[in-house]
Amino acid sequence: METNTKTEHKGQTREGVVVSDKMDKTRVVEVTRLITHAQYGKIIRRKIKYSVHDEKNESKAGNKVSIIQTRPISKTKRWRLIKVLS
């Protein structure tokens, strides 16, 4: 049986773009996904914004980032930054 280490993550991960970096240690990340309309078959863009905890303030607006779901950190923060992709 394998045990989880600190490097392994268990939780949902998402990739998105930082749209706001005005708060200290918090970023707003917009995640876009494509879905197909059930009746008409048209591809639709759906967006959702997450408040993300960024401990080192390393991401800036416009960066593509990877985030993971975590325990509640504040009223709205339930996601944590894994790494800055670009």
LINNOR-V290687 format. One record per residue. SS is DSSP state (a for helix, b for strand, c for the rest). PHI is phi as a letter, one per 40 degrees, with the letter a starting at -180 (NA if undefined). Layout:
ss->{SS	SS}
phi->{PHI	PHI}
//
This chain:
ss->{c	c	c	c	c	c	c	c	c	c	c	c	b	b	b	b	b	b	b	b	b	b	b	c	c	b	b	b	b	b	b	b	b	b	b	b	c	c	c	c	c	c	b	b	b	b	b	b	b	b	b	b	b	c	c	c	c	c	c	c	c	c	c	b	b	b	b	b	b	c	c	c	c	c	c	c	b	b	b	b	b	b	b	b	c	c}
phi->{NA	c	b	c	b	c	c	c	b	b	i	c	b	b	b	a	b	c	b	a	b	c	c	c	g	b	b	b	b	b	b	b	b	b	b	b	c	c	c	c	g	c	c	b	c	b	b	a	b	b	c	b	c	b	d	c	f	c	c	b	d	g	c	c	b	b	b	b	c	a	c	c	c	a	d	b	c	b	b	b	c	c	a	c	c	a}
//
